[in-house]
Amino acid sequence: SVELQIGLTKLIAQTQLSFRPGQTLTLQVDKPGPMPEMNLLARPGLAQLQANALKQVLPRQQPLQPIFDKLLSIASGTGNGPMPSSVQQSIESLIGRLPAADNPQFRQKLREALVNSGIHHEARLLARVNNGADLKLNLLRLFDMLKSLTESPPLPRKMLQEETNTTSQANAPASASAADSPLKSITQLLKLLDGALARIQVNQLASLPQEDPMRQVWQFELPILQHARIDLLQILIRREQASSGDPTTNAWSLTLQMELPELGPMRVHLRLQGDAISTYLWAETPATVQLTRQHLPSLRDALEKAGLQVQKLEAHHSRLQPDDLLPNDVSLLHEKA
């Protein structure tokens, strides 16, 4: 016999299952009446929770590059339409927090960017840690700001027109839809932001802690400010179990994917086991492959100066396919009906 409490109601149930005091149960009434029969519903496991969440965000997720290209054009004043001053300032602040490649402290800034990529956003909220540099937090703040400007027409439309009059070009032709121009730009920006936030959520779901530490992965996408553009780095860190079964010989792998205007699509894969490292580079452009091979001796010297034993160091020409964002062993399709 167990005593159950449902709200303010207490009842005694007969069961062959064992429970601990204070345990929360999810029950389904299979047979109502004076002596109802109830069935215990099992809570979904991590894989099922991941799959359920991915079904919500995958249809919305979009690549991060378009949103950062748009934000940079707005911050530099080359965007298609004027923005309210408050939005302009928020975007400029967000861009200013990105790690810049020409910063003398770029290595440290890159380490900080990994931590602030949005992966730990909700964990910080639970721990009541305020981090103004968190990428997801800043995108959410911008999203909320833009959404508030579109929720109460026609007053925001009038405000938008007044705020953007000062930033519009003096010789811009007047039209009946002048007030709609900033509202249209904001609506387009909201769609890009929603897709970018969903993309970050996919990365978060892929990086959830696993019951088996050997199956743990971390998935990031980092925007890097470089001269007059923003480049996106896709990073996947994975723990690999040694074939010998000896935990002391486990390896770590890092895959870096990028597409730089001068070099085209590239992928770098590093595998570290103890002090031994193997590095493989692939590029779609033949000229990039040749350029990479010319610099392999410099890379070897840098790795050896870091105390590593270089086992493999190769560059290859290959057509690259985009990485699958889905976590391992997560299926969104039920094969049985």
Contacts in CASP RR format, 6 or more apart in sequence:
PFRMAT RR
TARGET T0000
AUTHOR 0000-0000-0000
METHOD contacts of the structure
MODEL  1
SVELQIGLTKLIAQTQLSFRPGQTLTLQVDKPGPMPEMNLLARPGLAQLQ
ANALKQVLPRQQPLQPIFDKLLSIASGTGNGPMPSSVQQSIESLIGRLPA
ADNPQFRQKLREALVNSGIHHEARLLARVNNGADLKLNLLRLFDMLKSLT
ESPPLPRKMLQEETNTTSQANAPASASAADSPLKSITQLLKLLDGALARI
QVNQLASLPQEDPMRQVWQFELPILQHARIDLLQILIRREQASSGDPTTN
AWSLTLQMELPELGPMRVHLRLQGDAISTYLWAETPATVQLTRQHLPSLR
DALEKAGLQVQKLEAHHSRLQPDDLLPNDVSLLHEKA
1 12 0 8 1.000
1 13 0 8 1.000
1 14 0 8 1.000
2 12 0 8 1.000
2 13 0 8 1.000
2 15 0 8 1.000
2 19 0 8 1.000
3 10 0 8 1.000
3 11 0 8 1.000
3 12 0 8 1.000
3 13 0 8 1.000
4 10 0 8 1.000
4 11 0 8 1.000
4 12 0 8 1.000
4 13 0 8 1.000
4 25 0 8 1.000
4 27 0 8 1.000
13 38 0 8 1.000
17 40 0 8 1.000
19 25 0 8 1.000
25 40 0 8 1.000
26 40 0 8 1.000
26 41 0 8 1.000
26 43 0 8 1.000
27 38 0 8 1.000
27 39 0 8 1.000
27 40 0 8 1.000
27 41 0 8 1.000
28 38 0 8 1.000
28 39 0 8 1.000
28 41 0 8 1.000
29 36 0 8 1.000
29 37 0 8 1.000
29 38 0 8 1.000
30 37 0 8 1.000
30 38 0 8 1.000
30 39 0 8 1.000
31 37 0 8 1.000
44 52 0 8 1.000
46 208 0 8 1.000
46 210 0 8 1.000
46 211 0 8 1.000
47 329 0 8 1.000
47 330 0 8 1.000
50 205 0 8 1.000
50 208 0 8 1.000
50 327 0 8 1.000
50 330 0 8 1.000
51 330 0 8 1.000
51 331 0 8 1.000
51 332 0 8 1.000
53 201 0 8 1.000
53 205 0 8 1.000
54 202 0 8 1.000
54 205 0 8 1.000
54 326 0 8 1.000
54 327 0 8 1.000
54 330 0 8 1.000
54 332 0 8 1.000
55 332 0 8 1.000
57 198 0 8 1.000
57 201 0 8 1.000
57 202 0 8 1.000
57 205 0 8 1.000
58 198 0 8 1.000
58 202 0 8 1.000
58 332 0 8 1.000
60 194 0 8 1.000
60 195 0 8 1.000
60 198 0 8 1.000
61 195 0 8 1.000
61 198 0 8 1.000
61 199 0 8 1.000
61 201 0 8 1.000
61 202 0 8 1.000
61 325 0 8 1.000
62 192 0 8 1.000
62 195 0 8 1.000
62 196 0 8 1.000
62 198 0 8 1.000
62 199 0 8 1.000
63 199 0 8 1.000
63 232 0 8 1.000
64 196 0 8 1.000
64 199 0 8 1.000
64 200 0 8 1.000
64 221 0 8 1.000
64 223 0 8 1.000
64 232 0 8 1.000
65 230 0 8 1.000
65 232 0 8 1.000
66 192 0 8 1.000
67 192 0 8 1.000
67 193 0 8 1.000
67 195 0 8 1.000
67 196 0 8 1.000
68 223 0 8 1.000
68 230 0 8 1.000
68 232 0 8 1.000
69 229 0 8 1.000
69 230 0 8 1.000
70 79 0 8 1.000
70 189 0 8 1.000
70 192 0 8 1.000
71 91 0 8 1.000
71 94 0 8 1.000
71 95 0 8 1.000
71 230 0 8 1.000
72 95 0 8 1.000
72 229 0 8 1.000
72 230 0 8 1.000
73 79 0 8 1.000
73 80 0 8 1.000
74 83 0 8 1.000
74 88 0 8 1.000
74 91 0 8 1.000
74 189 0 8 1.000
75 88 0 8 1.000
75 91 0 8 1.000
75 92 0 8 1.000
75 95 0 8 1.000
76 228 0 8 1.000
80 185 0 8 1.000
81 181 0 8 1.000
81 182 0 8 1.000
81 185 0 8 1.000
82 164 0 8 1.000
82 167 0 8 1.000
82 168 0 8 1.000
82 181 0 8 1.000
82 182 0 8 1.000
82 185 0 8 1.000
83 91 0 8 1.000
83 164 0 8 1.000
83 167 0 8 1.000
83 182 0 8 1.000
83 185 0 8 1.000
83 186 0 8 1.000
84 149 0 8 1.000
84 159 0 8 1.000
84 160 0 8 1.000
84 163 0 8 1.000
84 164 0 8 1.000
84 182 0 8 1.000
85 163 0 8 1.000
85 166 0 8 1.000
85 167 0 8 1.000
86 145 0 8 1.000
86 163 0 8 1.000
87 142 0 8 1.000
87 145 0 8 1.000
87 146 0 8 1.000
87 149 0 8 1.000
87 186 0 8 1.000
88 167 0 8 1.000
90 141 0 8 1.000
90 142 0 8 1.000
90 145 0 8 1.000
91 142 0 8 1.000
93 138 0 8 1.000
94 138 0 8 1.000
94 139 0 8 1.000
94 142 0 8 1.000
95 225 0 8 1.000
95 230 0 8 1.000
96 225 0 8 1.000
97 132 0 8 1.000
97 133 0 8 1.000
97 138 0 8 1.000
98 113 0 8 1.000
98 223 0 8 1.000
98 224 0 8 1.000
98 225 0 8 1.000
98 230 0 8 1.000
99 106 0 8 1.000
99 109 0 8 1.000
99 110 0 8 1.000
99 112 0 8 1.000
99 113 0 8 1.000
99 222 0 8 1.000
99 224 0 8 1.000
99 225 0 8 1.000
100 106 0 8 1.000
100 109 0 8 1.000
100 224 0 8 1.000
100 225 0 8 1.000
100 226 0 8 1.000
101 224 0 8 1.000
101 225 0 8 1.000
101 226 0 8 1.000
101 227 0 8 1.000
102 226 0 8 1.000
102 227 0 8 1.000
103 109 0 8 1.000
110 222 0 8 1.000
110 224 0 8 1.000
112 133 0 8 1.000
113 135 0 8 1.000
113 222 0 8 1.000
113 224 0 8 1.000
114 220 0 8 1.000
114 222 0 8 1.000
114 235 0 8 1.000
116 131 0 8 1.000
116 133 0 8 1.000
116 134 0 8 1.000
116 135 0 8 1.000
117 135 0 8 1.000
117 136 0 8 1.000
117 200 0 8 1.000
117 203 0 8 1.000
117 220 0 8 1.000
117 221 0 8 1.000
117 222 0 8 1.000
118 134 0 8 1.000
118 135 0 8 1.000
118 136 0 8 1.000
118 137 0 8 1.000
118 200 0 8 1.000
118 203 0 8 1.000
118 204 0 8 1.000
119 203 0 8 1.000
119 204 0 8 1.000
119 207 0 8 1.000
119 218 0 8 1.000
119 220 0 8 1.000
120 134 0 8 1.000
121 134 0 8 1.000
121 136 0 8 1.000
121 137 0 8 1.000
121 204 0 8 1.000
122 204 0 8 1.000
124 130 0 8 1.000
124 131 0 8 1.000
124 134 0 8 1.000
131 137 0 8 1.000
132 138 0 8 1.000
135 200 0 8 1.000
135 223 0 8 1.000
136 197 0 8 1.000
136 200 0 8 1.000
139 193 0 8 1.000
139 196 0 8 1.000
139 197 0 8 1.000
139 200 0 8 1.000
140 197 0 8 1.000
142 193 0 8 1.000
143 190 0 8 1.000
143 193 0 8 1.000
143 194 0 8 1.000
143 197 0 8 1.000
146 186 0 8 1.000
146 189 0 8 1.000
146 190 0 8 1.000
146 193 0 8 1.000
147 190 0 8 1.000
148 156 0 8 1.000
149 156 0 8 1.000
149 159 0 8 1.000
149 160 0 8 1.000
149 183 0 8 1.000
149 186 0 8 1.000
150 156 0 8 1.000
150 183 0 8 1.000
150 186 0 8 1.000
150 187 0 8 1.000
150 190 0 8 1.000
156 183 0 8 1.000
157 179 0 8 1.000
157 180 0 8 1.000
157 183 0 8 1.000
158 179 0 8 1.000
160 179 0 8 1.000
160 182 0 8 1.000
160 183 0 8 1.000
160 186 0 8 1.000
161 178 0 8 1.000
161 179 0 8 1.000
161 182 0 8 1.000
163 182 0 8 1.000
164 181 0 8 1.000
164 182 0 8 1.000
199 221 0 8 1.000
199 325 0 8 1.000
200 221 0 8 1.000
202 325 0 8 1.000
203 219 0 8 1.000
203 220 0 8 1.000
203 221 0 8 1.000
203 325 0 8 1.000
205 327 0 8 1.000
206 217 0 8 1.000
206 219 0 8 1.000
206 325 0 8 1.000
206 326 0 8 1.000
206 327 0 8 1.000
207 217 0 8 1.000
207 218 0 8 1.000
207 219 0 8 1.000
207 220 0 8 1.000
208 327 0 8 1.000
209 216 0 8 1.000
210 216 0 8 1.000
213 239 0 8 1.000
214 239 0 8 1.000
214 240 0 8 1.000
214 241 0 8 1.000
214 250 0 8 1.000
215 239 0 8 1.000
215 328 0 8 1.000
215 329 0 8 1.000
216 238 0 8 1.000
216 239 0 8 1.000
217 236 0 8 1.000
217 237 0 8 1.000
217 238 0 8 1.000
217 239 0 8 1.000
217 327 0 8 1.000
217 328 0 8 1.000
218 235 0 8 1.000
218 236 0 8 1.000
218 237 0 8 1.000
218 238 0 8 1.000
219 235 0 8 1.000
219 236 0 8 1.000
219 237 0 8 1.000
219 325 0 8 1.000
220 233 0 8 1.000
220 234 0 8 1.000
220 235 0 8 1.000
220 236 0 8 1.000
220 237 0 8 1.000
221 232 0 8 1.000
221 233 0 8 1.000
221 234 0 8 1.000
221 235 0 8 1.000
222 232 0 8 1.000
222 233 0 8 1.000
222 235 0 8 1.000
223 230 0 8 1.000
223 231 0 8 1.000
223 232 0 8 1.000
224 230 0 8 1.000
224 231 0 8 1.000
224 232 0 8 1.000
224 233 0 8 1.000
229 261 0 8 1.000
231 258 0 8 1.000
231 259 0 8 1.000
231 260 0 8 1.000
232 258 0 8 1.000
232 259 0 8 1.000
233 256 0 8 1.000
233 257 0 8 1.000
233 258 0 8 1.000
234 256 0 8 1.000
234 257 0 8 1.000
234 258 0 8 1.000
234 323 0 8 1.000
235 254 0 8 1.000
235 255 0 8 1.000
235 256 0 8 1.000
236 254 0 8 1.000
236 255 0 8 1.000
236 323 0 8 1.000
237 252 0 8 1.000
237 253 0 8 1.000
237 254 0 8 1.000
238 252 0 8 1.000
238 253 0 8 1.000
238 254 0 8 1.000
238 255 0 8 1.000
239 250 0 8 1.000
239 251 0 8 1.000
239 252 0 8 1.000
239 253 0 8 1.000
240 250 0 8 1.000
240 251 0 8 1.000
240 252 0 8 1.000
240 253 0 8 1.000
240 271 0 8 1.000
241 250 0 8 1.000
242 249 0 8 1.000
242 250 0 8 1.000
242 251 0 8 1.000
242 273 0 8 1.000
249 273 0 8 1.000
249 274 0 8 1.000
250 273 0 8 1.000
251 271 0 8 1.000
251 272 0 8 1.000
251 273 0 8 1.000
251 274 0 8 1.000
252 271 0 8 1.000
252 272 0 8 1.000
252 273 0 8 1.000
253 269 0 8 1.000
253 270 0 8 1.000
253 271 0 8 1.000
253 272 0 8 1.000
254 268 0 8 1.000
254 269 0 8 1.000
254 270 0 8 1.000
254 272 0 8 1.000
255 267 0 8 1.000
255 268 0 8 1.000
255 269 0 8 1.000
255 270 0 8 1.000
255 323 0 8 1.000
256 267 0 8 1.000
256 268 0 8 1.000
256 269 0 8 1.000
256 270 0 8 1.000
257 265 0 8 1.000
257 266 0 8 1.000
257 267 0 8 1.000
257 268 0 8 1.000
257 320 0 8 1.000
257 323 0 8 1.000
258 265 0 8 1.000
258 266 0 8 1.000
259 265 0 8 1.000
259 266 0 8 1.000
260 266 0 8 1.000
263 283 0 8 1.000
263 285 0 8 1.000
263 288 0 8 1.000
263 291 0 8 1.000
264 283 0 8 1.000
264 284 0 8 1.000
264 285 0 8 1.000
264 288 0 8 1.000
265 283 0 8 1.000
265 284 0 8 1.000
265 285 0 8 1.000
265 320 0 8 1.000
266 281 0 8 1.000
266 282 0 8 1.000
266 283 0 8 1.000
266 284 0 8 1.000
266 288 0 8 1.000
266 320 0 8 1.000
267 281 0 8 1.000
267 282 0 8 1.000
267 283 0 8 1.000
267 320 0 8 1.000
268 279 0 8 1.000
268 280 0 8 1.000
268 281 0 8 1.000
268 282 0 8 1.000
269 279 0 8 1.000
269 280 0 8 1.000
269 281 0 8 1.000
270 277 0 8 1.000
270 278 0 8 1.000
270 279 0 8 1.000
270 280 0 8 1.000
271 277 0 8 1.000
271 278 0 8 1.000
271 279 0 8 1.000
272 308 0 8 1.000
275 307 0 8 1.000
275 308 0 8 1.000
275 309 0 8 1.000
276 308 0 8 1.000
276 309 0 8 1.000
276 311 0 8 1.000
277 303 0 8 1.000
277 308 0 8 1.000
277 309 0 8 1.000
277 310 0 8 1.000
277 311 0 8 1.000
278 310 0 8 1.000
278 311 0 8 1.000
278 312 0 8 1.000
278 313 0 8 1.000
279 299 0 8 1.000
279 303 0 8 1.000
279 310 0 8 1.000
279 312 0 8 1.000
279 313 0 8 1.000
279 314 0 8 1.000
280 312 0 8 1.000
280 314 0 8 1.000
280 315 0 8 1.000
280 316 0 8 1.000
281 292 0 8 1.000
281 314 0 8 1.000
281 315 0 8 1.000
281 316 0 8 1.000
282 315 0 8 1.000
282 316 0 8 1.000
282 317 0 8 1.000
282 318 0 8 1.000
282 320 0 8 1.000
283 289 0 8 1.000
283 292 0 8 1.000
283 315 0 8 1.000
283 316 0 8 1.000
283 317 0 8 1.000
283 318 0 8 1.000
284 317 0 8 1.000
284 318 0 8 1.000
284 319 0 8 1.000
284 320 0 8 1.000
286 317 0 8 1.000
289 315 0 8 1.000
289 316 0 8 1.000
289 317 0 8 1.000
292 315 0 8 1.000
293 315 0 8 1.000
296 313 0 8 1.000
296 315 0 8 1.000
299 313 0 8 1.000
300 310 0 8 1.000
300 313 0 8 1.000
303 310 0 8 1.000
303 313 0 8 1.000
304 310 0 8 1.000
326 332 0 8 1.000
END
